Amino acid sequence: MIGYVTVGTSDLGRAARFYDAIAAEFGVGRMMDFESFIAWGTPGGAAGIAATVPFDGNPASVGNGVMVAFEAKDQAQVDLVYAIAMANGGSCEGPPGPRGDTGFYAGYFRDPDGNKLNAFVMA
């Protein structure tokens, strides 16, 4: 049902470097690339993610309670995506590890613009 999720950015070049690195780990690249908008994913595939300079010209801001989750293939990929995020200007919102006792394993981070993300897997 979800085609893609968009996050706002005040620096599209910086966002591109961050999301290029994470998308590469998931085996996808840019599927759209414009002056003010870049989308990563596979056309006709699973949901993608996009970064955009806000259309209305106002500064990009972070939604309180909004988060985008990347589904990983295993715990090792959760750890790797989290490390990629940290190496590309991300900040920690909770290191990778189990959450509860349901088999949910996730690492939480923010992109350089402050958008909250995670990588997760269900065991």
Rosetta constraint file for C-alpha pairs under 8 A:
AtomPair CA 2 CA 47 HARMONIC 5.80 0.50
AtomPair CA 3 CA 46 HARMONIC 7.26 0.50
AtomPair CA 3 CA 47 HARMONIC 4.62 0.50
AtomPair CA 3 CA 48 HARMONIC 6.40 0.50
AtomPair CA 4 CA 47 HARMONIC 4.80 0.50
AtomPair CA 4 CA 48 HARMONIC 4.33 0.50
AtomPair CA 4 CA 49 HARMONIC 5.14 0.50
AtomPair CA 4 CA 50 HARMONIC 6.98 0.50
AtomPair CA 5 CA 47 HARMONIC 7.55 0.50
AtomPair CA 5 CA 48 HARMONIC 6.43 0.50
AtomPair CA 5 CA 49 HARMONIC 4.80 0.50
AtomPair CA 5 CA 50 HARMONIC 6.09 0.50
AtomPair CA 5 CA 68 HARMONIC 7.36 0.50
AtomPair CA 6 CA 49 HARMONIC 5.78 0.50
AtomPair CA 6 CA 50 HARMONIC 4.55 0.50
AtomPair CA 6 CA 51 HARMONIC 5.56 0.50
AtomPair CA 6 CA 52 HARMONIC 6.96 0.50
AtomPair CA 7 CA 49 HARMONIC 7.76 0.50
AtomPair CA 7 CA 50 HARMONIC 6.26 0.50
AtomPair CA 7 CA 51 HARMONIC 4.94 0.50
AtomPair CA 7 CA 52 HARMONIC 6.42 0.50
AtomPair CA 7 CA 115 HARMONIC 6.84 0.50
AtomPair CA 8 CA 51 HARMONIC 5.67 0.50
AtomPair CA 8 CA 52 HARMONIC 5.11 0.50
AtomPair CA 8 CA 53 HARMONIC 5.83 0.50
AtomPair CA 8 CA 54 HARMONIC 6.16 0.50
AtomPair CA 8 CA 60 HARMONIC 5.09 0.50
AtomPair CA 8 CA 61 HARMONIC 6.65 0.50
AtomPair CA 8 CA 62 HARMONIC 7.53 0.50
AtomPair CA 8 CA 113 HARMONIC 7.71 0.50
AtomPair CA 8 CA 115 HARMONIC 7.85 0.50
AtomPair CA 9 CA 15 HARMONIC 6.75 0.50
AtomPair CA 9 CA 51 HARMONIC 6.29 0.50
AtomPair CA 9 CA 52 HARMONIC 5.76 0.50
AtomPair CA 9 CA 53 HARMONIC 5.30 0.50
AtomPair CA 9 CA 54 HARMONIC 7.36 0.50
AtomPair CA 9 CA 60 HARMONIC 5.38 0.50
AtomPair CA 9 CA 61 HARMONIC 7.77 0.50
AtomPair CA 9 CA 113 HARMONIC 5.89 0.50
AtomPair CA 10 CA 53 HARMONIC 6.06 0.50
AtomPair CA 10 CA 59 HARMONIC 6.62 0.50
AtomPair CA 10 CA 60 HARMONIC 5.69 0.50
AtomPair CA 10 CA 113 HARMONIC 7.04 0.50
AtomPair CA 11 CA 15 HARMONIC 6.29 0.50
AtomPair CA 11 CA 53 HARMONIC 7.51 0.50
AtomPair CA 12 CA 16 HARMONIC 5.91 0.50
AtomPair CA 12 CA 36 HARMONIC 6.96 0.50
AtomPair CA 12 CA 37 HARMONIC 7.55 0.50
AtomPair CA 12 CA 51 HARMONIC 7.13 0.50
AtomPair CA 12 CA 52 HARMONIC 6.86 0.50
AtomPair CA 12 CA 53 HARMONIC 6.78 0.50
AtomPair CA 13 CA 17 HARMONIC 6.44 0.50
AtomPair CA 14 CA 18 HARMONIC 6.45 0.50
AtomPair CA 14 CA 112 HARMONIC 7.52 0.50
AtomPair CA 15 CA 19 HARMONIC 6.09 0.50
AtomPair CA 15 CA 51 HARMONIC 6.82 0.50
AtomPair CA 15 CA 111 HARMONIC 7.67 0.50
AtomPair CA 15 CA 112 HARMONIC 7.05 0.50
AtomPair CA 15 CA 113 HARMONIC 7.70 0.50
AtomPair CA 16 CA 20 HARMONIC 5.65 0.50
AtomPair CA 16 CA 38 HARMONIC 7.35 0.50
AtomPair CA 16 CA 51 HARMONIC 7.73 0.50
AtomPair CA 17 CA 21 HARMONIC 6.34 0.50
AtomPair CA 17 CA 88 HARMONIC 7.32 0.50
AtomPair CA 18 CA 22 HARMONIC 6.65 0.50
AtomPair CA 18 CA 85 HARMONIC 6.94 0.50
AtomPair CA 18 CA 88 HARMONIC 5.43 0.50
AtomPair CA 18 CA 89 HARMONIC 7.05 0.50
AtomPair CA 18 CA 90 HARMONIC 7.85 0.50
AtomPair CA 18 CA 111 HARMONIC 7.19 0.50
AtomPair CA 18 CA 112 HARMONIC 7.72 0.50
AtomPair CA 19 CA 23 HARMONIC 5.78 0.50
AtomPair CA 19 CA 40 HARMONIC 7.75 0.50
AtomPair CA 20 CA 24 HARMONIC 6.04 0.50
AtomPair CA 20 CA 29 HARMONIC 6.81 0.50
AtomPair CA 20 CA 30 HARMONIC 7.59 0.50
AtomPair CA 20 CA 40 HARMONIC 7.82 0.50
AtomPair CA 21 CA 25 HARMONIC 6.71 0.50
AtomPair CA 21 CA 84 HARMONIC 6.84 0.50
AtomPair CA 21 CA 85 HARMONIC 7.94 0.50
AtomPair CA 21 CA 88 HARMONIC 7.61 0.50
AtomPair CA 22 CA 26 HARMONIC 6.79 0.50
AtomPair CA 22 CA 81 HARMONIC 6.32 0.50
AtomPair CA 22 CA 84 HARMONIC 6.52 0.50
AtomPair CA 22 CA 85 HARMONIC 6.95 0.50
AtomPair CA 23 CA 27 HARMONIC 6.33 0.50
AtomPair CA 23 CA 28 HARMONIC 5.31 0.50
AtomPair CA 23 CA 29 HARMONIC 5.89 0.50
AtomPair CA 23 CA 40 HARMONIC 6.65 0.50
AtomPair CA 23 CA 41 HARMONIC 7.39 0.50
AtomPair CA 24 CA 28 HARMONIC 5.52 0.50
AtomPair CA 24 CA 29 HARMONIC 6.22 0.50
AtomPair CA 25 CA 81 HARMONIC 7.05 0.50
AtomPair CA 26 CA 72 HARMONIC 7.86 0.50
AtomPair CA 28 CA 40 HARMONIC 6.79 0.50
AtomPair CA 28 CA 41 HARMONIC 5.32 0.50
AtomPair CA 28 CA 42 HARMONIC 6.36 0.50
AtomPair CA 29 CA 40 HARMONIC 5.40 0.50
AtomPair CA 29 CA 41 HARMONIC 5.92 0.50
AtomPair CA 29 CA 42 HARMONIC 7.44 0.50
AtomPair CA 30 CA 38 HARMONIC 6.89 0.50
AtomPair CA 30 CA 39 HARMONIC 5.65 0.50
AtomPair CA 30 CA 40 HARMONIC 4.23 0.50
AtomPair CA 30 CA 41 HARMONIC 6.28 0.50
AtomPair CA 31 CA 38 HARMONIC 7.76 0.50
AtomPair CA 31 CA 39 HARMONIC 5.68 0.50
AtomPair CA 31 CA 40 HARMONIC 5.34 0.50
AtomPair CA 31 CA 41 HARMONIC 5.90 0.50
AtomPair CA 31 CA 42 HARMONIC 6.30 0.50
AtomPair CA 31 CA 43 HARMONIC 6.71 0.50
AtomPair CA 32 CA 37 HARMONIC 7.67 0.50
AtomPair CA 32 CA 38 HARMONIC 5.47 0.50
AtomPair CA 32 CA 39 HARMONIC 5.00 0.50
AtomPair CA 32 CA 40 HARMONIC 7.01 0.50
AtomPair CA 33 CA 37 HARMONIC 6.16 0.50
AtomPair CA 33 CA 38 HARMONIC 4.46 0.50
AtomPair CA 33 CA 39 HARMONIC 6.52 0.50
AtomPair CA 34 CA 38 HARMONIC 5.98 0.50
AtomPair CA 36 CA 52 HARMONIC 5.67 0.50
AtomPair CA 36 CA 53 HARMONIC 5.39 0.50
AtomPair CA 37 CA 50 HARMONIC 6.99 0.50
AtomPair CA 37 CA 51 HARMONIC 5.80 0.50
AtomPair CA 37 CA 52 HARMONIC 4.33 0.50
AtomPair CA 37 CA 53 HARMONIC 6.58 0.50
AtomPair CA 38 CA 50 HARMONIC 5.46 0.50
AtomPair CA 38 CA 51 HARMONIC 5.53 0.50
AtomPair CA 38 CA 52 HARMONIC 6.56 0.50
AtomPair CA 39 CA 48 HARMONIC 6.90 0.50
AtomPair CA 39 CA 49 HARMONIC 5.65 0.50
AtomPair CA 39 CA 50 HARMONIC 3.93 0.50
AtomPair CA 39 CA 51 HARMONIC 6.49 0.50
AtomPair CA 40 CA 48 HARMONIC 5.58 0.50
AtomPair CA 40 CA 49 HARMONIC 5.44 0.50
AtomPair CA 40 CA 50 HARMONIC 6.08 0.50
AtomPair CA 41 CA 45 HARMONIC 7.24 0.50
AtomPair CA 41 CA 46 HARMONIC 7.35 0.50
AtomPair CA 41 CA 47 HARMONIC 7.03 0.50
AtomPair CA 41 CA 48 HARMONIC 4.56 0.50
AtomPair CA 41 CA 49 HARMONIC 6.82 0.50
AtomPair CA 42 CA 46 HARMONIC 7.02 0.50
AtomPair CA 42 CA 48 HARMONIC 7.21 0.50
AtomPair CA 53 CA 57 HARMONIC 7.69 0.50
AtomPair CA 53 CA 60 HARMONIC 6.94 0.50
AtomPair CA 54 CA 58 HARMONIC 6.40 0.50
AtomPair CA 54 CA 59 HARMONIC 6.97 0.50
AtomPair CA 54 CA 60 HARMONIC 6.07 0.50
AtomPair CA 61 CA 113 HARMONIC 7.96 0.50
AtomPair CA 62 CA 66 HARMONIC 7.72 0.50
AtomPair CA 62 CA 113 HARMONIC 7.81 0.50
AtomPair CA 62 CA 114 HARMONIC 6.25 0.50
AtomPair CA 62 CA 115 HARMONIC 5.57 0.50
AtomPair CA 62 CA 116 HARMONIC 8.00 0.50
AtomPair CA 63 CA 115 HARMONIC 7.65 0.50
AtomPair CA 66 CA 115 HARMONIC 7.97 0.50
AtomPair CA 66 CA 116 HARMONIC 6.92 0.50
AtomPair CA 67 CA 115 HARMONIC 7.16 0.50
AtomPair CA 67 CA 116 HARMONIC 4.93 0.50
AtomPair CA 67 CA 117 HARMONIC 5.27 0.50
AtomPair CA 67 CA 118 HARMONIC 7.52 0.50
AtomPair CA 68 CA 116 HARMONIC 6.65 0.50
AtomPair CA 68 CA 117 HARMONIC 4.78 0.50
AtomPair CA 68 CA 118 HARMONIC 6.51 0.50
AtomPair CA 69 CA 117 HARMONIC 5.63 0.50
AtomPair CA 69 CA 118 HARMONIC 4.77 0.50
AtomPair CA 69 CA 119 HARMONIC 5.71 0.50
AtomPair CA 69 CA 120 HARMONIC 6.94 0.50
AtomPair CA 70 CA 117 HARMONIC 7.59 0.50
AtomPair CA 70 CA 118 HARMONIC 6.05 0.50
AtomPair CA 70 CA 119 HARMONIC 4.65 0.50
AtomPair CA 70 CA 120 HARMONIC 6.34 0.50
AtomPair CA 71 CA 119 HARMONIC 5.89 0.50
AtomPair CA 71 CA 120 HARMONIC 5.27 0.50
AtomPair CA 71 CA 121 HARMONIC 5.95 0.50
AtomPair CA 72 CA 77 HARMONIC 5.83 0.50
AtomPair CA 72 CA 78 HARMONIC 5.85 0.50
AtomPair CA 72 CA 119 HARMONIC 6.20 0.50
AtomPair CA 72 CA 120 HARMONIC 5.64 0.50
AtomPair CA 72 CA 121 HARMONIC 5.42 0.50
AtomPair CA 73 CA 77 HARMONIC 6.39 0.50
AtomPair CA 73 CA 78 HARMONIC 7.95 0.50
AtomPair CA 73 CA 121 HARMONIC 6.59 0.50
AtomPair CA 74 CA 78 HARMONIC 6.58 0.50
AtomPair CA 74 CA 121 HARMONIC 5.94 0.50
AtomPair CA 75 CA 79 HARMONIC 6.30 0.50
AtomPair CA 75 CA 105 HARMONIC 6.75 0.50
AtomPair CA 75 CA 106 HARMONIC 7.95 0.50
AtomPair CA 75 CA 120 HARMONIC 7.66 0.50
AtomPair CA 75 CA 121 HARMONIC 6.50 0.50
AtomPair CA 76 CA 80 HARMONIC 6.19 0.50
AtomPair CA 77 CA 81 HARMONIC 5.95 0.50
AtomPair CA 78 CA 82 HARMONIC 6.16 0.50
AtomPair CA 78 CA 96 HARMONIC 6.88 0.50
AtomPair CA 78 CA 105 HARMONIC 7.84 0.50
AtomPair CA 78 CA 106 HARMONIC 6.46 0.50
AtomPair CA 78 CA 107 HARMONIC 6.48 0.50
AtomPair CA 78 CA 119 HARMONIC 5.25 0.50
AtomPair CA 78 CA 120 HARMONIC 5.88 0.50
AtomPair CA 78 CA 121 HARMONIC 7.21 0.50
AtomPair CA 79 CA 83 HARMONIC 6.21 0.50
AtomPair CA 79 CA 96 HARMONIC 5.97 0.50
AtomPair CA 79 CA 107 HARMONIC 7.07 0.50
AtomPair CA 80 CA 84 HARMONIC 6.08 0.50
AtomPair CA 81 CA 85 HARMONIC 6.14 0.50
AtomPair CA 81 CA 119 HARMONIC 6.68 0.50
AtomPair CA 82 CA 86 HARMONIC 6.31 0.50
AtomPair CA 82 CA 95 HARMONIC 7.62 0.50
AtomPair CA 82 CA 96 HARMONIC 7.18 0.50
AtomPair CA 82 CA 107 HARMONIC 6.07 0.50
AtomPair CA 82 CA 108 HARMONIC 7.33 0.50
AtomPair CA 82 CA 109 HARMONIC 7.10 0.50
AtomPair CA 82 CA 118 HARMONIC 7.81 0.50
AtomPair CA 82 CA 119 HARMONIC 6.96 0.50
AtomPair CA 83 CA 87 HARMONIC 6.12 0.50
AtomPair CA 84 CA 88 HARMONIC 6.17 0.50
AtomPair CA 85 CA 89 HARMONIC 6.57 0.50
AtomPair CA 85 CA 90 HARMONIC 4.93 0.50
AtomPair CA 85 CA 91 HARMONIC 7.57 0.50
AtomPair CA 85 CA 109 HARMONIC 7.24 0.50
AtomPair CA 85 CA 111 HARMONIC 7.24 0.50
AtomPair CA 86 CA 90 HARMONIC 4.59 0.50
AtomPair CA 86 CA 91 HARMONIC 6.00 0.50
AtomPair CA 86 CA 92 HARMONIC 7.28 0.50
AtomPair CA 86 CA 109 HARMONIC 7.91 0.50
AtomPair CA 89 CA 111 HARMONIC 6.81 0.50
AtomPair CA 89 CA 112 HARMONIC 5.50 0.50
AtomPair CA 90 CA 109 HARMONIC 6.38 0.50
AtomPair CA 90 CA 110 HARMONIC 5.35 0.50
AtomPair CA 90 CA 111 HARMONIC 4.63 0.50
AtomPair CA 90 CA 112 HARMONIC 5.36 0.50
AtomPair CA 91 CA 109 HARMONIC 5.46 0.50
AtomPair CA 91 CA 110 HARMONIC 5.17 0.50
AtomPair CA 91 CA 111 HARMONIC 6.75 0.50
AtomPair CA 91 CA 112 HARMONIC 7.44 0.50
AtomPair CA 92 CA 108 HARMONIC 6.41 0.50
AtomPair CA 92 CA 109 HARMONIC 4.58 0.50
AtomPair CA 92 CA 110 HARMONIC 6.55 0.50
AtomPair CA 93 CA 107 HARMONIC 7.78 0.50
AtomPair CA 93 CA 108 HARMONIC 4.84 0.50
AtomPair CA 93 CA 109 HARMONIC 4.62 0.50
AtomPair CA 93 CA 110 HARMONIC 6.74 0.50
AtomPair CA 93 CA 116 HARMONIC 7.91 0.50
AtomPair CA 94 CA 107 HARMONIC 5.90 0.50
AtomPair CA 94 CA 108 HARMONIC 4.88 0.50
AtomPair CA 94 CA 109 HARMONIC 6.73 0.50
AtomPair CA 95 CA 106 HARMONIC 7.77 0.50
AtomPair CA 95 CA 107 HARMONIC 4.92 0.50
AtomPair CA 95 CA 108 HARMONIC 6.18 0.50
AtomPair CA 95 CA 109 HARMONIC 7.91 0.50
AtomPair CA 96 CA 105 HARMONIC 6.94 0.50
AtomPair CA 96 CA 106 HARMONIC 5.13 0.50
AtomPair CA 96 CA 107 HARMONIC 3.67 0.50
AtomPair CA 96 CA 108 HARMONIC 7.00 0.50
AtomPair CA 97 CA 105 HARMONIC 5.37 0.50
AtomPair CA 97 CA 106 HARMONIC 5.70 0.50
AtomPair CA 97 CA 107 HARMONIC 6.47 0.50
AtomPair CA 98 CA 103 HARMONIC 6.88 0.50
AtomPair CA 98 CA 104 HARMONIC 5.83 0.50
AtomPair CA 98 CA 105 HARMONIC 4.24 0.50
AtomPair CA 98 CA 106 HARMONIC 6.46 0.50
AtomPair CA 99 CA 103 HARMONIC 7.50 0.50
AtomPair CA 99 CA 104 HARMONIC 5.57 0.50
AtomPair CA 99 CA 105 HARMONIC 5.79 0.50
AtomPair CA 99 CA 106 HARMONIC 7.03 0.50
AtomPair CA 100 CA 104 HARMONIC 7.00 0.50
AtomPair CA 102 CA 122 HARMONIC 7.96 0.50
AtomPair CA 102 CA 123 HARMONIC 7.89 0.50
AtomPair CA 103 CA 122 HARMONIC 5.47 0.50
AtomPair CA 103 CA 123 HARMONIC 4.64 0.50
AtomPair CA 104 CA 120 HARMONIC 7.11 0.50
AtomPair CA 104 CA 121 HARMONIC 6.02 0.50
AtomPair CA 104 CA 122 HARMONIC 4.64 0.50
AtomPair CA 104 CA 123 HARMONIC 6.31 0.50
AtomPair CA 105 CA 120 HARMONIC 5.52 0.50
AtomPair CA 105 CA 121 HARMONIC 5.42 0.50
AtomPair CA 105 CA 122 HARMONIC 6.38 0.50
AtomPair CA 105 CA 123 HARMONIC 7.61 0.50
AtomPair CA 106 CA 118 HARMONIC 6.58 0.50
AtomPair CA 106 CA 119 HARMONIC 5.53 0.50
AtomPair CA 106 CA 120 HARMONIC 4.14 0.50
AtomPair CA 106 CA 121 HARMONIC 6.54 0.50
AtomPair CA 107 CA 118 HARMONIC 5.49 0.50
AtomPair CA 107 CA 119 HARMONIC 5.51 0.50
AtomPair CA 107 CA 120 HARMONIC 6.61 0.50
AtomPair CA 108 CA 116 HARMONIC 7.39 0.50
AtomPair CA 108 CA 117 HARMONIC 5.92 0.50
AtomPair CA 108 CA 118 HARMONIC 4.28 0.50
AtomPair CA 108 CA 119 HARMONIC 6.73 0.50
AtomPair CA 109 CA 116 HARMONIC 5.92 0.50
AtomPair CA 109 CA 117 HARMONIC 5.38 0.50
AtomPair CA 109 CA 118 HARMONIC 5.91 0.50
AtomPair CA 110 CA 114 HARMONIC 5.13 0.50
AtomPair CA 110 CA 115 HARMONIC 5.17 0.50
AtomPair CA 110 CA 116 HARMONIC 4.40 0.50
AtomPair CA 110 CA 117 HARMONIC 5.68 0.50
AtomPair CA 111 CA 115 HARMONIC 5.39 0.50
AtomPair CA 111 CA 116 HARMONIC 6.71 0.50
AtomPair CA 111 CA 117 HARMONIC 7.32 0.50
